[in-house]
């Protein structure tokens, strides 16, 4: 099959569709300022929080820990880093609101225009490690025009577990080659391609800022390689 057989395009969300780093940094900066921390480094805070993402999921992925929603993993990491940044005075309600900053992250500027174009011709959805409520809340707030949501709690698994991709394909009722995965992460696309999906790489070399150590460019011959979501729309004739 070629990309011309594609009927649905699913997307990684954190980093590919949304700019988590600047969004989390901005919300954390507001909280810190309200507590009198005027020299607070919001960007460093966002990067430190995200640094616990993969390690937090690792025991779940390995089977050492039962299924644990991403909001819980985010909260555990938040509680861990607050003292490092002078925010250990936050009470339970303040911590809960800050933890839900992940529900409010903003899309990259090209994401919504590109998705609106793709939506005219294809089914579009996130295939994300985010929870159902997180992804739906993010979309509602920012106007991300998904047709539906594939969340980690639907699969009870995190990417790059093959079950995530297999379940999305099965729920769509399509052949694997009729579903395309769009992502800014080469290993996500490797996992999708292993299940027979078509692949689109979107380059986001500033996702992690100074902490970025990979995904500065495509590392394989993905079906589509572009710099933004609108580039996928161009290739797919939208």
KACORBEL-V501475 format. One record per pair of residues at least 12 apart in sequence whose ideal C-beta (glycine too) atoms are under 10 Angstrom apart, sorted by sequence separation. I is the first residue (numbers start at 1). J is the second residue. If there is no record, write none. Layout:
# KACORBEL-V501475
{{I;J} {I;J}}
This chain:
# KACORBEL-V501475
{{28;40} {29;41} {30;42} {56;68} {60;72} {78;90} {82;94} {126;138} {136;148} {152;164} {155;167} {180;192} {181;193} {189;201} {203;215} {204;216} {205;217} {223;235} {224;236} {28;41} {29;42} {32;45} {57;70} {60;73} {82;95} {126;139} {136;149} {151;164} {154;167} {155;168} {168;181} {179;192} {186;199} {188;201} {189;202} {202;215} {203;216} {28;42} {29;43} {31;45} {56;70} {59;73} {125;139} {135;149} {150;164} {154;168} {165;179} {181;195} {201;215} {203;217} {25;40} {27;42} {28;43} {58;73} {134;149} {135;150} {136;151} {150;165} {186;201} {203;218} {25;41} {26;42} {28;44} {29;45} {56;72} {57;73} {79;95} {82;98} {133;149} {135;151} {155;171} {165;181} {176;192} {179;195} {181;197} {182;198} {183;199} {185;201} {201;217} {202;218} {25;42} {26;43} {28;45} {29;46} {53;70} {56;73} {78;95} {132;149} {134;151} {135;152} {150;167} {154;171} {176;193} {179;196} {180;197} {181;198} {182;199} {183;200} {184;201} {185;202} {201;218} {24;42} {25;43} {27;45} {28;46} {55;73} {56;74} {78;96} {126;144} {131;149} {132;150} {133;151} {134;152} {135;153} {150;168} {176;194} {178;196} {179;197} {180;198} {181;199} {182;200} {183;201} {184;202} {200;218} {201;219} {24;43} {25;44} {27;46} {54;73} {56;75} {130;149} {132;151} {134;153} {176;195} {177;196} {178;197} {179;198} {180;199} {181;200} {182;201} {183;202} {184;203} {185;204} {199;218} {201;220} {22;42} {25;45} {26;46} {28;48} {53;73} {56;76} {75;95} {78;98} {79;99} {124;144} {126;146} {130;150} {131;151} {132;152} {133;153} {176;196} {177;197} {178;198} {180;200} {181;201} {182;202} {184;204} {201;221} {202;222} {21;42} {22;43} {24;45} {25;46} {28;49} {52;73} {53;74} {56;77} {75;96} {78;99} {124;145} {125;146} {128;149} {130;151} {131;152} {132;153} {150;171} {175;196} {176;197} {177;198} {183;204} {184;205} {199;220} {201;222} {21;43} {24;46} {25;47} {52;74} {55;77} {77;99} {124;146} {125;147} {126;148} {127;149} {128;150} {129;151} {130;152} {131;153} {132;154} {150;172} {159;181} {175;197} {176;198} {185;207} {199;221} {200;222} {201;223} {202;224} {203;225} {205;227} {23;46} {24;47} {75;98} {76;99} {78;101} {123;146} {124;147} {125;148} {126;149} {127;150} {128;151} {129;152} {130;153} {131;154} {148;171} {165;188} {169;192} {174;197} {184;207} {199;222} {200;223} {201;224} {202;225} {203;226} {204;227} {22;46} {25;49} {50;74} {52;76} {53;77} {56;80} {74;98} {75;99} {78;102} {115;139} {123;147} {124;148} {125;149} {126;150} {127;151} {128;152} {129;153} {148;172} {159;183} {164;188} {168;192} {198;222} {199;223} {200;224} {201;225} {202;226} {203;227} {204;228} {21;46} {24;49} {49;74} {52;77} {71;96} {74;99} {75;100} {105;130} {122;147} {123;148} {125;150} {126;151} {127;152} {160;185} {198;223} {199;224} {200;225} {201;226} {202;227} {203;228} {20;46} {21;47} {24;50} {51;77} {52;78} {74;100} {119;145} {125;151} {129;155} {159;185} {165;191} {169;195} {197;223} {198;224} {199;225} {200;226} {201;227} {202;228} {20;47} {50;77} {72;99} {74;101} {75;102} {103;130} {116;143} {118;145} {119;146} {127;154} {160;187} {164;191} {165;192} {168;195} {169;196} {187;214} {188;215} {193;220} {202;229} {21;49} {49;77} {52;80} {71;99} {74;102} {102;130} {103;131} {115;143} {116;144} {119;147} {127;155} {129;157} {159;187} {160;188} {164;192} {165;193} {169;197} {186;214} {187;215} {202;230} {203;231} {20;49} {21;50} {48;77} {49;78} {52;81} {71;100} {74;103} {102;131} {105;134} {115;144} {116;145} {129;158} {159;188} {160;189} {162;191} {165;194} {166;195} {168;197} {185;214} {186;215} {189;218} {190;219} {193;222} {200;229} {202;231} {20;50} {48;78} {51;81} {103;133} {104;134} {112;142} {115;145} {128;158} {129;159} {160;190} {161;191} {162;192} {165;195} {166;196} {185;215} {186;216} {189;219} {190;220} {192;222} {193;223} {201;231} {202;232} {49;80} {71;102} {103;134} {107;138} {111;142} {112;143} {115;146} {128;159} {129;160} {160;191} {164;195} {165;196} {166;197} {184;215} {186;217} {189;220} {200;231} {201;232} {48;80} {49;81} {70;102} {71;103} {102;134} {103;135} {106;138} {107;139} {112;144} {115;147} {127;159} {129;161} {159;191} {160;192} {162;194} {163;195} {165;197} {183;215} {186;218} {187;219} {190;222} {200;232} {20;53} {45;78} {48;81} {49;82} {100;133} {102;135} {103;136} {104;137} {105;138} {111;144} {112;145} {159;192} {162;195} {186;219} {189;222} {100;134} {103;137} {104;138} {111;145} {160;194} {184;218} {186;220} {189;223} {15;50} {102;137} {103;138} {106;141} {107;142} {129;164} {200;235} {14;50} {45;81} {48;84} {49;85} {102;138} {103;139} {105;141} {106;142} {107;143} {128;164} {186;222} {200;236} {44;81} {45;82} {48;85} {100;137} {103;140} {104;141} {105;142} {107;144} {127;164} {103;141} {104;142} {106;144} {127;165} {14;53} {45;84} {183;222} {44;84} {45;85} {127;167} {182;222} {44;85} {127;168} {181;222} {45;87} {127;169} {180;222} {181;223} {182;224} {42;85} {125;168} {180;223} {41;85} {180;224} {182;226} {40;85} {40;86} {125;171} {177;223} {39;86} {40;87} {125;172} {182;229} {37;85} {37;86} {49;98} {123;172} {24;74} {28;78} {36;86} {37;87} {49;99} {182;232} {35;86} {123;174} {35;87} {37;89} {49;101} {50;102} {127;179} {180;232} {32;85} {45;98} {49;102} {32;86} {35;89} {125;179} {127;181} {32;87} {35;90} {46;101} {127;182} {128;183} {14;70} {31;87} {34;90} {73;129} {74;130} {123;179} {124;180} {126;182} {127;183} {180;236} {28;85} {74;131} {122;179} {32;90} {70;128} {122;180} {124;182} {28;87} {31;90} {35;94} {46;105} {70;129} {71;130} {72;131} {129;188} {34;94} {70;130} {71;131} {74;134} {69;130} {70;131} {127;188} {69;131} {71;133} {118;180} {31;94} {69;132} {71;134} {31;95} {69;133} {70;134} {118;182} {69;134} {70;135} {127;192} {31;97} {31;98} {115;182} {30;98} {114;182} {27;97} {28;98} {31;101} {127;197} {27;98} {30;101} {57;129} {27;100} {28;101} {24;98} {27;101} {26;101} {27;102} {54;129} {25;101} {53;129} {108;184} {24;101} {27;104} {23;101} {24;102} {26;104} {27;105} {23;102} {26;105} {24;104} {26;106} {20;101} {23;104} {24;105} {70;151} {20;102} {23;105} {69;151} {70;152} {71;153} {22;105} {23;106} {69;152} {70;153} {18;102} {21;105} {22;106} {23;107} {68;152} {69;153} {20;105} {67;152} {68;153} {73;158} {18;104} {19;105} {20;106} {22;108} {67;153} {18;105} {19;106} {69;156} {14;102} {17;105} {18;106} {19;107} {67;155} {68;156} {70;158} {114;202} {18;107} {19;108} {67;156} {15;105} {17;107} {18;108} {19;109} {66;156} {67;157} {68;158} {14;105} {16;107} {17;108} {67;158} {111;202} {13;105} {16;108} {19;111} {60;152} {110;202} {15;108} {17;110} {18;111} {13;107} {17;111} {108;202} {16;111} {17;112} {57;152} {60;156} {61;157} {108;204} {17;114} {60;157} {61;158} {13;111} {17;115} {60;158} {61;159} {108;206} {61;160} {108;207} {11;111} {57;157} {58;158} {61;161} {57;158} {60;161} {56;158} {57;159} {11;114} {11;115} {54;158} {57;161} {53;158} {124;229} {9;115} {11;118} {18;126} {9;118} {17;126} {9;119} {16;126} {18;128} {122;232} {17;128} {118;229} {122;233} {9;121} {10;122} {13;125} {14;126} {16;128} {18;130} {114;226} {117;229} {118;230} {121;233} {9;122} {10;123} {11;124} {13;126} {116;229} {117;230} {120;233} {7;121} {8;122} {9;123} {10;124} {11;125} {12;126} {13;127} {14;128} {114;228} {115;229} {116;230} {118;232} {119;233} {122;236} {6;121} {7;122} {8;123} {9;124} {10;125} {11;126} {12;127} {13;128} {14;129} {23;138} {113;228} {114;229} {115;230} {117;232} {118;233} {121;236} {6;122} {7;123} {8;124} {9;125} {10;126} {11;127} {12;128} {13;129} {14;130} {110;226} {113;229} {114;230} {117;233} {121;237} {122;238} {6;123} {8;125} {10;127} {11;128} {12;129} {13;130} {18;135} {110;227} {111;228} {112;229} {113;230} {114;231} {115;232} {116;233} {117;234} {121;238} {9;127} {10;128} {12;130} {17;135} {110;228} {111;229} {114;232} {115;233} {118;236} {120;238} {8;127} {23;142} {109;228} {110;229} {111;230} {114;233} {117;236} {119;238} {14;134} {18;138} {108;228} {109;229} {110;230} {113;233} {114;234} {117;237} {118;238} {13;134} {17;138} {18;139} {108;229} {109;230} {110;231} {117;238} {13;135} {17;139} {107;229} {110;232} {116;238} {110;233} {115;238} {14;138} {18;142} {114;238} {13;138} {17;142} {13;139} {18;144} {17;144} {17;146} {13;144} {11;144} {13;146} {11;146} {10;146} {13;149} {13;150} {10;148} {13;151} {8;147} {11;150} {8;148} {10;150} {12;159} {10;164} {10;165} {50;207} {51;208} {10;168} {50;208} {10;169} {8;168} {51;211} {8;169} {47;208} {50;211} {10;172} {46;208} {47;209} {46;209} {47;210} {48;211} {8;172} {47;211} {7;172} {8;173} {16;181} {17;182} {44;209} {46;211} {47;212} {7;173} {8;174} {16;182} {17;183} {43;209} {44;210} {7;174} {16;183} {17;184} {43;210} {44;211} {6;174} {7;175} {15;183} {16;184} {43;211} {5;174} {10;179} {11;180} {12;181} {15;184} {16;185} {5;175} {7;177} {8;178} {9;179} {10;180} {11;181} {12;182} {13;183} {14;184} {15;185} {6;177} {7;178} {8;179} {9;180} {10;181} {11;182} {12;183} {14;185} {5;177} {6;178} {7;179} {8;180} {9;181} {10;182} {11;183} {12;184} {16;188} {5;178} {6;179} {7;180} {9;182} {10;183} {11;184} {12;185} {15;188} {1;175} {3;177} {5;179} {6;180} {1;176} {2;177} {5;180} {1;177} {12;188} {1;178} {3;180} {11;188} {12;189} {12;192} {10;192} {16;200} {22;206} {25;209} {16;201} {17;202} {19;204} {21;206} {16;202} {21;207} {10;197} {15;202} {17;204} {19;206} {20;207} {21;208} {22;209} {9;197} {16;204} {19;207} {20;208} {21;209} {8;197} {9;198} {11;200} {15;204} {18;207} {12;202} {21;211} {6;197} {9;200} {11;202} {15;206} {16;207} {21;212} {6;198} {12;204} {15;207} {5;198} {14;207} {15;208} {4;198} {6;200} {1;196} {3;198} {2;198} {3;199} {1;198} {3;200} {16;215} {15;215} {17;229} {16;229} {9;224} {6;223} {6;224} {11;229} {3;223} {9;229} {2;223} {3;224} {11;232} {1;223} {9;232} {9;233} {9;236} {3;232} {6;236} {3;235} {4;236} {3;236} {4;237} {3;237}}
